[in-house]
Amino acid sequence: MHKVKFRISRVAATVIVAGAASLLGANAGHAQSGFPDRAIRLIVPFPPGGQTDNVSRRLSTTIAPILGQQLVVDNRGGAAGTLGAGEVARAKPDGYTLLVATTSTHALSPVAMAGISYDPIKDFAPIRVIGTGPISVSVHPSVPARTLKQLVADAKAHPGKYSYGSSGVASINHLAGELFKMRAGKLEILHVPYKGAGPALAELIGGQIPMTCTTLSGALPHHRSGRVRTLAVLKEERSTGAPDIPTAIEGGVPGAVAYTYNILLAPAGTPRGAIDFLTGAMNKAMADRAFFDALIKLGVDPVTDSNPGKAAAMLKTELDKWRPLIESLGLKN
């Protein structure tokens, strides 16, 4: 009996020692890598105050305790986001400079703009998708259509009757509007570009234009107040933050899917250990209920299941999706 006890104790001791060695090895590996041992810079390639900036600042607050270091937001706006994206592409690939990429920086501008300083696929190491922001179709309350089907029917019956405002030529709002027109049966609706989504929405609210294609986050407060009527979101499923608004697919326009996205990227060549650490930290941040709810409040649908591979696939899919439309519209400089 004593021998059995001794053997069990010796086995237990072996397991404990092995476990301790394993923990020491893991700690030693972490200490050896030392990542992160200082603040990480998060470049937002747009001015303060927009959706991407708001998402980034909420992320910074949420993830700092997880990282054990500050995530410092650095706004580097200009040239539709390509200046900031280019800065990250050229940064030292050590995990201390990151980018919040968008549809503009990685799907539209690389096709529409000549001479940008980076390759949207080769020059970046994806970490994780944060969320997507659906584009919506909204009309002035004076428009008789109460549903997207009714709007499409009226536009087909009266070619040239409608126009829609967007945030500018080759913006996601513009391309979403053109995609909607094409998928709905080549509708004759005039595009009216503005210098930003704000002016377009102001003109819609004032009744100067009958319709806009804009982010749901921009349109939703005015939809809720009754100043505009949002007929549909251009997404595969209804938005988490506005489940009462149907999709364009439900409204009889299959294939009308357009959204912005926020994807966290590092420069290409960033060590795998840093990418894995950042992915794990992001997964913990996305599981934080307060951060999740904050994204929804900002008009962003959180992506709960993502990793570097899925983020890379989304980058390529969105780039391949928009390239033919941009080229067919003659928007490539």
C-alpha positions in Angstrom: 0.0 0.0 0.0 2.8 2.3 0.9 4.6 1.4 -2.3 1.6 2.3 -4.4 1.3 5.6 -2.6 5.0 6.2 -3.3 4.6 5.5 -7.0 1.5 7.8 -7.3 3.4 10.5 -5.5 6.4 10.1 -7.8 4.1 10.2 -10.9 2.4 13.3 -9.5 5.7 14.9 -8.8 6.9 14.2 -12.3 3.7 15.8 -13.7 4.1 18.8 -11.5 7.8 19.2 -12.5 6.9 18.8 -16.2 4.1 21.3 -15.9 6.3 23.8 -14.1 8.9 23.4 -16.7 6.3 24.0 -19.4 5.1 27.1 -17.7 8.6 28.4 -17.2 9.3 27.7 -20.9 6.2 29.6 -22.0 7.1 32.5 -19.7 10.6 32.4 -20.9 9.4 32.5 -24.5 7.2 35.4 -23.8 9.9 37.2 -21.9 12.3 36.5 -24.7 10.0 37.9 -27.3 9.1 40.8 -25.0 6.2 41.9 -27.2 4.8 44.3 -26.6 7.2 46.2 -24.4 6.1 49.7 -25.4 3.1 51.5 -26.8 1.7 50.4 -30.2 0.8 53.1 -32.8 -2.6 52.6 -34.6 -2.7 54.7 -37.7 -6.2 55.8 -38.7 -6.0 57.0 -42.3 -8.7 59.6 -42.0 -9.3 62.8 -39.9 -10.8 62.6 -36.4 -14.5 62.2 -36.0 -15.5 59.7 -38.6 -16.7 56.1 -38.1 -13.2 54.5 -38.5 -11.7 57.0 -36.0 -14.5 56.4 -33.5 -14.1 52.6 -33.8 -10.3 52.9 -33.3 -10.6 55.1 -30.2 -13.1 52.7 -28.6 -10.7 49.8 -29.5 -7.8 51.7 -28.0 -9.6 52.0 -24.6 -10.8 48.4 -24.6 -7.6 46.6 -25.7 -4.9 48.6 -23.6 -5.4 46.4 -20.5 -5.3 43.3 -22.6 -2.1 44.3 -24.3 -0.5 45.7 -21.2 0.5 48.7 -23.3 -1.2 51.7 -24.8 -2.7 51.6 -28.3 -2.1 55.2 -29.5 -4.4 56.4 -32.2 -2.6 58.5 -34.8 -4.8 60.2 -37.5 -3.0 60.4 -40.8 -5.7 61.5 -43.2 -5.4 62.4 -46.9 -5.9 61.1 -50.4 -8.8 58.9 -49.5 -6.9 57.1 -46.8 -4.0 56.1 -49.0 -1.4 58.4 -47.3 -1.9 56.7 -43.9 -2.1 53.2 -45.4 1.2 53.9 -47.3 2.9 54.9 -44.1 2.0 51.6 -42.5 3.2 49.7 -45.5 6.6 51.3 -45.2 6.8 51.0 -41.4 9.2 48.7 -39.7 7.5 45.3 -39.5 7.8 44.8 -35.8 4.2 44.9 -34.6 4.4 48.4 -33.2 2.7 50.2 -36.2 -0.7 49.0 -37.2 -3.5 50.2 -39.6 -7.2 50.2 -39.5 -7.9 49.5 -43.1 -11.2 50.3 -44.9 -12.9 49.6 -48.2 -11.5 52.9 -49.4 -7.8 52.1 -48.6 -7.8 48.5 -49.7 -10.6 47.9 -52.3 -11.4 51.1 -54.1 -8.5 53.5 -54.1 -6.0 50.9 -55.2 -8.1 50.4 -58.4 -9.4 54.0 -58.9 -6.2 55.9 -58.1 -3.0 55.9 -60.1 0.4 55.8 -58.4 -0.5 54.9 -54.8 2.5 53.8 -52.8 1.5 50.3 -51.7 0.0 47.0 -52.8 -3.1 46.4 -50.8 -2.4 42.6 -50.6 1.3 42.1 -50.7 2.4 45.0 -48.4 0.3 44.0 -45.3 -0.1 41.2 -42.8 -3.8 40.8 -41.8 -4.7 40.4 -38.2 -8.5 40.5 -37.8 -11.7 41.9 -39.1 -13.3 44.2 -36.6 -16.6 44.9 -38.2 -18.6 46.0 -41.3 -20.8 49.0 -41.9 -23.6 48.5 -44.4 -24.5 51.0 -47.0 -28.2 52.0 -47.0 -30.7 53.4 -49.5 -32.6 56.3 -48.0 -35.2 58.6 -49.5 -36.8 61.9 -48.5 -40.2 61.5 -46.8 -41.9 63.2 -49.9 -40.9 60.2 -52.0 -44.0 58.0 -52.2 -42.2 54.6 -52.1 -42.5 52.9 -48.7 -40.4 49.9 -49.8 -37.4 49.2 -52.0 -39.6 47.3 -54.4 -41.9 50.3 -54.8 -38.9 52.6 -55.4 -37.5 50.3 -58.1 -40.9 50.0 -59.8 -41.3 53.8 -59.8 -37.8 54.3 -61.1 -38.4 51.8 -63.9 -41.7 53.4 -64.8 -40.2 56.9 -64.8 -36.5 56.8 -66.1 -34.5 59.8 -65.1 -37.0 60.9 -62.4 -34.7 60.1 -59.5 -31.2 61.2 -58.5 -29.1 60.0 -55.6 -26.4 61.7 -53.6 -23.1 60.2 -52.4 -20.0 61.2 -50.6 -18.1 61.6 -53.8 -16.9 60.0 -57.0 -15.4 56.5 -56.5 -16.5 56.4 -52.8 -18.1 53.3 -51.4 -21.4 55.2 -51.4 -21.1 56.1 -55.1 -20.2 52.5 -56.1 -22.9 51.1 -53.8 -25.4 53.2 -55.7 -24.1 52.1 -59.1 -24.2 48.5 -57.9 -27.8 48.9 -56.7 -28.8 50.4 -60.0 -27.2 47.6 -62.0 -28.6 44.8 -59.9 -32.1 46.3 -59.9 -32.2 46.3 -63.7 -30.0 49.1 -64.9 -32.1 51.9 -63.4 -31.7 55.4 -64.9 -30.9 57.3 -61.7 -28.5 60.2 -61.8 -25.5 60.2 -59.5 -24.9 63.5 -57.7 -21.5 63.6 -55.9 -20.9 65.7 -52.8 -17.8 66.5 -50.8 -18.6 64.0 -48.1 -21.5 62.1 -46.7 -22.6 64.9 -44.4 -23.5 67.4 -47.2 -25.3 64.7 -49.1 -27.4 63.8 -46.1 -28.1 67.5 -45.4 -29.4 67.9 -49.0 -31.6 64.8 -48.6 -33.0 66.1 -45.4 -33.7 69.5 -47.0 -35.4 67.9 -49.9 -32.9 69.1 -52.5 -32.3 65.5 -53.6 -34.8 62.6 -53.3 -32.4 59.8 -52.4 -28.9 58.9 -51.0 -26.7 55.9 -50.7 -24.7 56.3 -47.5 -23.5 54.4 -44.5 -26.3 53.1 -42.2 -24.5 54.8 -39.3 -25.0 58.2 -41.0 -28.6 57.7 -42.1 -29.9 55.9 -39.0 -30.4 58.8 -36.6 -32.3 60.7 -39.3 -34.4 57.6 -40.2 -35.3 57.2 -36.5 -36.3 60.9 -36.3 -38.4 60.6 -39.5 -36.4 63.1 -41.4 -35.5 60.5 -44.0 -36.9 57.0 -44.8 -34.3 54.2 -45.0 -35.7 51.6 -47.3 -33.0 48.9 -47.2 -29.4 48.0 -46.3 -27.1 46.6 -48.9 -26.1 43.5 -47.0 -26.6 39.8 -47.0 -28.4 40.0 -43.6 -30.1 42.7 -41.6 -27.9 45.0 -39.6 -27.4 44.1 -35.9 -28.1 47.7 -34.9 -31.2 48.1 -37.1 -33.0 44.7 -37.5 -36.2 46.4 -38.5 -34.7 47.6 -41.8 -34.9 44.9 -44.6 -32.0 44.1 -46.9 -32.0 44.9 -50.6 -32.1 41.2 -51.3 -35.3 41.0 -49.3 -36.5 44.0 -51.4 -36.1 42.1 -54.6 -32.6 43.2 -55.6 -30.3 40.1 -55.4 -26.6 40.8 -55.3 -26.9 44.3 -54.0 -24.4 43.9 -51.3 -22.1 46.8 -50.3 -20.5 47.7 -47.0 -17.5 49.4 -45.5 -15.2 47.4 -43.3 -12.6 47.9 -40.6 -9.7 45.4 -40.7 -6.6 45.5 -38.5 -3.4 45.2 -40.5 0.3 45.2 -39.8 3.1 45.7 -42.3 4.1 42.6 -44.3 6.9 40.7 -42.7 5.7 41.3 -39.1 6.8 38.3 -37.1 4.3 35.6 -36.7 4.6 35.7 -32.9 3.5 39.3 -32.9 0.6 38.6 -35.3 -0.6 35.7 -33.1 -0.4 37.9 -29.9 -2.3 40.7 -31.5 -4.9 38.3 -32.9 -5.5 36.9 -29.4 -5.7 40.3 -27.9 -8.2 41.4 -30.5 -10.3 38.2 -29.9 -10.5 39.2 -26.2 -11.4 42.8 -27.1 -14.2 41.6 -29.4 -15.6 39.4 -26.6 -15.9 42.4 -24.4 -19.6 43.2 -24.2 -19.2 46.9 -23.7 -17.0 47.2 -26.8 -19.4 45.0 -28.8 -22.3 47.2 -27.9 -20.3 50.3 -28.7 -19.6 49.1 -32.2 -23.3 48.5 -32.8 -24.1 52.0 -31.5 -21.6 53.4 -34.0 -23.4 51.6 -36.8 -20.9 48.8 -37.2 -21.8 45.1 -37.2 -19.2 43.3 -35.2 -17.5 40.3 -36.8 -17.3 37.7 -34.1 -15.4 35.0 -36.0 -12.2 36.2 -37.7 -8.5 35.5 -37.8 -5.6 36.4 -40.1 -6.7 34.0 -42.8 -10.3 35.2 -42.9 -9.1 38.8 -42.9 -6.8 38.1 -45.8 -9.7 36.4 -47.7 -12.0 39.4 -47.2 -9.4 41.8 -48.4 -8.9 39.9 -51.7 -12.7 39.2 -52.1 -13.6 42.9 -51.8 -10.8 44.0 -54.1 -11.8 41.5 -56.7 -15.5 42.5 -56.3 -15.1 46.2 -56.9 -12.4 46.2 -59.5 -14.7 45.4 -62.5 -17.3 48.0 -61.6 -14.7 50.7 -61.1 -13.2 49.9 -64.5 -16.6 49.6 -66.2 -17.6 53.1 -65.0 -14.3 54.5 -66.3 -13.3 55.7 -62.8 -9.7 54.4 -63.0 -7.2 57.3 -63.2 
